[in-house]
Amino acid sequence: MCGNNMSVPLLTDAVTVPGTERETAVVIFLHGLGDTGHGWAEALTGIRLPYVKYICPHAPRIPVTLNMKMTMPAWFDLMGLGPDAPEDEAGIKKAADSIKSIIEHEVKNGIPANRIILGGFSQGGALSLYTALTCQHKVAGVVGLSCWLPLNKTFPQAASGVNKDVSVLQCHGEVDPMLPVRFGNLTSEKLKSMLNPTKVQFKTYPGVAHSTSQEEMTYEHSSGPQQQVLCHSIVVLPQPSVPTTTVNHTFGTMSLFSVLGLCT
């Protein structure tokens, strides 16, 4: 794939996991507050699909109000974690624009927007949701892990409308002390009120705090009616020239990105 990454600041030092075959799809995954893209790139390598490129950019280092103005990797400033906490509107919009630049770069280099999935954990998941809803490109889907919808009171007016039928997979630990699961549920209900509710899936995980688990990162392999239920509200994007009845499995599991639509 050609293209100059220097024209997209977040791509200059992003961690990229290339496909092992011809790349026909992209997953852009955003880390949480204080983290980097390295750990997520390693995790995604274990469940990757051969024709998908995974891009894990690093957030810029900025002072974070919630953490006593300490400078750390953050997509935007955080003043609080409650649903009514003040928000960094300018920072959120700037961060979303930076992710949209990555999408635009991939589209210009041959990946259709409807073969691009946005995903992220915590603050990164929040940014993924906001970016998808305000993006002018119709993306394949969004994966939000332990997150919320930023600037939720500006919707549905703020939504571009292009992704009103987008597939959303939201996952949340049931004992999350930082972002209680009820915040995730509120986000899910908000999304269902704005989007096609059959395309919004909210899964909770007993015993999981503000983190991920093996179960969350993968769906247990299933067949027949159960698999159809998992895929009920998901747009399936088959790999070109590969039969759609062949599903890629990794270590006996189906990756959440497969279920969202990049499966063969």
Backbone torsions as a table, in degrees:
resi	resn	phi	psi	omega
1	MET	NA	131.3	-178.1
2	CYS	-90.8	-178.2	178.7
3	GLY	123.0	149.2	-177.9
4	ASN	-103.0	109.0	-180.0
5	ASN	-66.0	-21.1	-178.4
6	MET	-62.5	-22.5	-179.1
7	SER	-78.3	-11.1	178.7
8	VAL	-121.9	101.2	-172.6
9	PRO	-49.8	-43.3	-176.7
10	LEU	-67.6	-18.9	-178.9
11	LEU	-85.3	-14.5	-175.0
12	THR	-64.0	-33.1	178.9
13	ASP	-128.1	16.0	178.5
14	ALA	-65.2	149.2	174.2
15	VAL	-85.7	123.4	-178.5
16	THR	-117.6	129.0	174.5
17	VAL	-105.1	104.8	-175.8
18	PRO	-72.7	158.3	174.3
19	GLY	-73.1	157.0	177.9
20	THR	-92.6	-6.9	174.3
21	GLU	-126.4	-172.6	176.6
22	ARG	-60.8	127.4	-175.6
23	GLU	-78.1	122.0	178.7
24	THR	-122.2	3.3	-178.6
25	ALA	-155.6	160.9	-177.3
26	VAL	-137.9	139.4	168.9
27	VAL	-115.1	124.2	175.3
28	ILE	-104.7	113.6	-174.9
29	PHE	-117.3	129.2	-173.4
30	LEU	-110.2	127.7	-178.7
31	HIS	-73.9	174.0	-179.8
32	GLY	-92.4	-178.2	-178.0
33	LEU	-57.5	131.2	175.6
34	GLY	78.2	2.3	-176.6
35	ASP	-105.3	-174.9	173.4
36	THR	-134.6	176.6	179.9
37	GLY	-78.4	-11.2	-172.9
38	HIS	-61.5	-49.5	-176.8
39	GLY	-63.3	-39.1	-179.9
40	TRP	-70.2	-35.4	176.9
41	ALA	-61.1	-41.2	178.9
42	GLU	-64.8	-43.1	-179.8
43	ALA	-65.0	-40.9	-177.8
44	LEU	-70.6	-27.5	177.6
45	THR	-58.8	-34.2	-177.7
46	GLY	-72.1	-19.8	-179.1
47	ILE	-122.4	15.8	-173.1
48	ARG	-70.4	156.3	173.0
49	LEU	-99.9	144.4	-169.9
50	PRO	-64.8	-25.0	-176.7
51	TYR	-102.9	13.5	-178.8
52	VAL	-112.3	134.5	171.5
53	LYS	-97.2	134.3	179.6
54	TYR	-109.7	126.1	-179.7
55	ILE	-114.4	121.7	-179.7
56	CYS	-121.4	87.9	-179.2
57	PRO	-73.3	162.8	176.1
58	HIS	-102.0	135.4	175.5
59	ALA	-71.2	151.5	174.8
60	PRO	-67.9	159.3	177.1
61	ARG	-89.7	120.7	-178.6
62	ILE	-139.3	159.4	174.2
63	PRO	-68.4	136.4	-178.8
64	VAL	-115.8	116.3	-176.3
65	THR	-56.0	-43.6	-177.7
66	LEU	-60.0	-29.2	-179.5
67	ASN	-106.8	44.7	176.0
68	MET	55.7	38.2	176.0
69	LYS	64.6	17.8	175.4
70	MET	-65.3	142.4	178.5
71	THR	-84.7	127.6	-177.4
72	MET	-158.7	166.4	176.2
73	PRO	-63.3	123.5	179.7
74	ALA	-154.5	140.3	178.8
75	TRP	-74.5	-30.2	176.4
76	PHE	-160.7	167.0	-178.6
77	ASP	-71.6	147.7	176.2
78	LEU	-120.2	124.8	177.0
79	MET	-97.2	-22.9	-179.6
80	GLY	-172.7	173.7	-177.6
81	LEU	-116.4	-0.2	179.0
82	GLY	-78.9	161.8	-178.9
83	PRO	-65.2	-19.6	-179.7
84	ASP	-109.4	11.9	179.6
85	ALA	-68.7	147.0	175.7
86	PRO	-61.5	152.3	-175.3
87	GLU	-128.0	153.6	178.9
88	ASP	-86.4	78.5	-174.1
89	GLU	-58.6	-47.0	-179.0
90	ALA	-62.7	-41.9	-179.7
91	GLY	-66.1	-38.8	179.2
92	ILE	-64.0	-45.4	-179.2
93	LYS	-66.4	-38.1	177.7
94	LYS	-64.6	-43.1	179.4
95	ALA	-64.2	-42.0	178.7
96	ALA	-61.7	-39.7	178.0
97	ASP	-62.0	-36.3	-179.9
98	SER	-67.7	-34.5	177.0
99	ILE	-73.7	-37.9	176.4
100	LYS	-61.6	-31.0	176.8
101	SER	-65.1	-36.2	176.6
102	ILE	-66.4	-44.1	178.2
103	ILE	-58.2	-47.4	-179.3
104	GLU	-60.3	-40.9	179.2
105	HIS	-61.6	-44.9	-179.2
106	GLU	-67.0	-38.9	178.1
107	VAL	-63.4	-43.8	179.6
108	LYS	-64.3	-23.6	-178.6
109	ASN	-101.4	20.3	166.8
110	GLY	104.7	-1.5	178.5
111	ILE	-96.5	117.1	178.2
112	PRO	-60.6	143.7	-179.5
113	ALA	-58.0	-32.6	-179.6
114	ASN	-78.9	11.3	170.8
115	ARG	-117.8	20.6	-179.6
116	ILE	-118.6	127.6	175.8
117	ILE	-111.3	136.5	172.4
118	LEU	-99.9	140.7	178.2
119	GLY	-151.2	164.5	178.0
120	GLY	179.6	165.3	178.8
121	PHE	-113.5	134.1	175.3
122	SER	56.4	-118.9	-179.5
123	GLN	-60.5	-34.9	177.4
124	GLY	-67.0	-36.9	175.9
125	GLY	-67.2	-39.6	177.2
126	ALA	-59.6	-45.5	179.6
127	LEU	-65.4	-36.4	178.3
128	SER	-62.0	-44.6	178.5
129	LEU	-61.6	-48.2	-178.0
130	TYR	-62.7	-42.4	-179.1
131	THR	-62.5	-45.4	-179.1
132	ALA	-61.8	-41.6	-176.3
133	LEU	-71.4	-23.4	-177.8
134	THR	-108.5	3.6	-176.2
135	CYS	-79.5	147.9	177.4
136	GLN	-88.9	-7.1	175.8
137	HIS	-99.0	140.2	176.3
138	LYS	-82.7	107.9	-177.3
139	VAL	-91.5	167.6	-176.5
140	ALA	-73.4	-36.9	-177.0
141	GLY	176.7	176.5	-179.7
142	VAL	-135.8	136.9	173.7
143	VAL	-116.5	117.9	179.4
144	GLY	-118.0	114.1	-179.1
145	LEU	-103.0	122.3	176.0
146	SER	50.3	57.8	-172.5
147	CYS	-139.5	-169.7	-178.2
148	TRP	-147.9	172.9	176.1
149	LEU	-99.5	111.5	178.9
150	PRO	-65.7	152.6	177.7
151	LEU	49.8	41.0	-172.8
152	ASN	-62.1	-25.6	-178.6
153	LYS	-74.0	-12.9	178.2
154	THR	-84.0	-6.8	-179.9
155	PHE	-99.9	150.5	10.3
156	PRO	-85.0	-3.0	-176.0
157	GLN	-58.4	-35.7	-176.3
158	ALA	-76.4	-14.1	-176.6
159	ALA	-71.0	141.0	179.3
160	SER	-71.7	-26.0	-178.4
161	GLY	90.5	-17.2	-178.5
162	VAL	-65.1	-36.6	-175.4
163	ASN	-106.3	32.9	-179.7
164	LYS	-68.1	-15.3	179.1
165	ASP	-112.3	18.5	-175.8
166	VAL	-69.8	147.9	175.9
167	SER	-83.8	128.7	-179.2
168	VAL	-122.9	127.6	173.0
169	LEU	-115.8	114.5	-180.0
170	GLN	-110.7	130.4	178.9
171	CYS	-125.6	141.4	-175.8
172	HIS	-150.9	135.2	175.0
173	GLY	-72.8	139.3	-175.5
174	GLU	-76.5	-14.9	178.9
175	VAL	-119.0	34.4	178.5
176	ASP	-69.7	115.3	-178.7
177	PRO	-83.6	-20.6	-178.0
178	MET	-85.5	-47.3	176.8
179	LEU	-124.2	86.3	-176.9
180	PRO	-51.2	148.4	-174.7
181	VAL	-57.9	-25.2	179.2
182	ARG	-65.2	-28.9	175.8
183	PHE	-66.9	-39.4	176.6
184	GLY	-63.7	-39.5	179.3
185	ASN	-66.5	-40.0	176.6
186	LEU	-61.5	-40.4	178.1
187	THR	-63.3	-44.1	179.5
188	SER	-60.0	-43.6	179.6
189	GLU	-65.1	-38.0	177.3
190	LYS	-63.4	-45.3	180.0
191	LEU	-62.3	-41.6	-179.7
192	LYS	-65.6	-28.8	179.0
193	SER	-75.1	-20.9	-177.2
194	MET	-102.3	-34.0	-173.3
195	LEU	-109.0	-178.9	172.7
196	ASN	-66.8	110.2	-173.1
197	PRO	-61.7	-23.2	178.9
198	THR	-74.1	-11.7	-179.7
199	LYS	-99.3	-1.3	-178.7
200	VAL	-105.8	118.4	-178.1
201	GLN	-118.4	128.8	-179.6
202	PHE	-120.7	117.2	-178.6
203	LYS	-117.4	134.9	177.3
204	THR	-114.3	155.8	-173.2
205	TYR	-130.0	112.4	179.4
206	PRO	-60.3	138.7	175.7
207	GLY	79.4	-2.5	-179.1
208	VAL	-97.1	129.3	179.4
209	ALA	-92.2	-141.8	179.8
210	HIS	-85.1	71.7	-177.3
211	SER	-162.6	-174.3	176.3
212	THR	-116.7	169.6	178.4
213	SER	-136.4	166.4	177.5
214	GLN	-59.2	-39.0	179.5
215	GLU	-64.1	-37.7	-178.2
216	GLU	-70.0	-38.1	-177.7
217	MET	-75.5	-18.9	-179.9
218	THR	-139.3	150.6	170.7
219	TYR	-93.9	135.4	175.8
220	GLU	-60.4	139.5	179.9
221	HIS	-57.8	131.5	177.5
222	SER	-142.6	168.2	178.4
223	SER	-142.6	167.4	176.3
224	GLY	68.2	-145.0	-173.6
225	PRO	-56.1	-37.8	-177.7
226	GLN	-63.1	-43.2	179.1
227	GLN	-64.5	-36.6	179.3
228	GLN	-64.3	-35.7	177.4
229	VAL	-64.0	-43.9	179.6
230	LEU	-60.0	-37.2	-175.4
231	CYS	-94.0	4.3	-172.0
232	HIS	-54.2	-45.7	-174.3
233	SER	-106.0	21.2	-174.1
234	ILE	-111.7	137.3	174.9
235	VAL	-80.0	120.3	-179.7
236	VAL	-92.2	122.4	178.1
237	LEU	-109.9	96.5	-177.2
238	PRO	-67.2	148.0	173.8
239	GLN	-68.0	129.0	-179.7
240	PRO	-53.1	137.3	175.6
241	SER	70.5	11.0	177.8
242	VAL	-119.1	132.1	-178.9
243	PRO	-56.0	136.9	-177.1
244	THR	-71.6	-11.7	179.3
245	THR	-82.4	-10.2	179.8
246	THR	-91.6	116.7	-179.1
247	VAL	-105.0	131.6	179.8
248	ASN	-77.0	126.1	178.2
249	HIS	-119.6	141.5	177.7
250	THR	-121.1	118.9	179.9
251	PHE	51.1	41.9	176.3
252	GLY	75.7	11.2	179.8
253	THR	-127.1	162.6	175.2
254	MET	-109.1	122.5	-176.3
255	SER	-67.2	151.5	-178.4
256	LEU	-62.4	-26.5	177.6
257	PHE	-73.2	-30.7	174.4
258	SER	-62.2	-47.0	-178.1
259	VAL	-63.7	-35.3	-178.3
260	LEU	-70.0	-16.7	174.5
261	GLY	139.8	-4.0	179.8
262	LEU	-98.3	21.8	-179.0
263	CYS	-85.7	156.1	178.4
264	THR	-79.3	NA	NA
